[in-house]
Every structure is written in structure tokens, then in C-alpha cells.
Amino acid sequence: MPKLFHPLLKIVAHAPHRELAAQVQYLKVENEILRSKRPH
């Protein structure tokens, strides 16, 4: 986890707010799609 956390923190620290909002929205939609495909 620490190896993953550091690059993510670096991205968050340097990305403009609008870009971060777009990334968050993309990840939310991606999660919805993946959750709909998994068995219940």
C-alpha cells in the first residue's frame, strides 16, 4: 500500500482542482460499472 499511496499523493498534490474533480467522477462511474458486473 505505501508504494501505491505515494504516487497517488503526488498526483493529488500537483493536479488542478478541475482535473481532480474529473478524475473522481471517472472513478465513481468506473466503480458503478464494476460493481454491476460482479455476482451478487
C-alpha positions in Angstrom: 0.0 0.0 0.0 2.7 2.6 0.8 4.1 2.2 -2.7 0.7 3.0 -4.2 -0.1 5.8 -1.8 3.0 7.9 -2.6 2.3 8.3 -6.3 -1.4 9.0 -5.7 -0.4 11.7 -3.2 2.0 13.2 -5.7 -0.8 13.3 -8.3 -3.3 14.9 -5.9 -0.8 17.5 -4.8 0.0 18.7 -8.3 -3.3 18.4 -10.1 -5.6 21.4 -10.6 -9.0 21.2 -8.8 -10.9 20.8 -12.1 -8.7 17.9 -13.2 -9.1 16.1 -9.8 -12.9 16.5 -10.0 -12.9 14.9 -13.4 -10.8 12.0 -12.2 -13.1 11.5 -9.2 -16.1 11.4 -11.4 -14.5 8.9 -13.7 -13.6 6.6 -10.8 -17.1 6.8 -9.5 -18.6 5.7 -12.8 -15.9 3.0 -13.2 -16.8 1.7 -9.7 -20.5 1.6 -10.6 -19.8 -0.4 -13.8 -17.5 -2.8 -12.0 -20.0 -3.3 -9.1 -22.8 -4.0 -11.6 -20.7 -6.8 -13.2 -19.8 -8.7 -10.1 -22.0 -11.5 -8.9 -24.5 -10.6 -6.1 
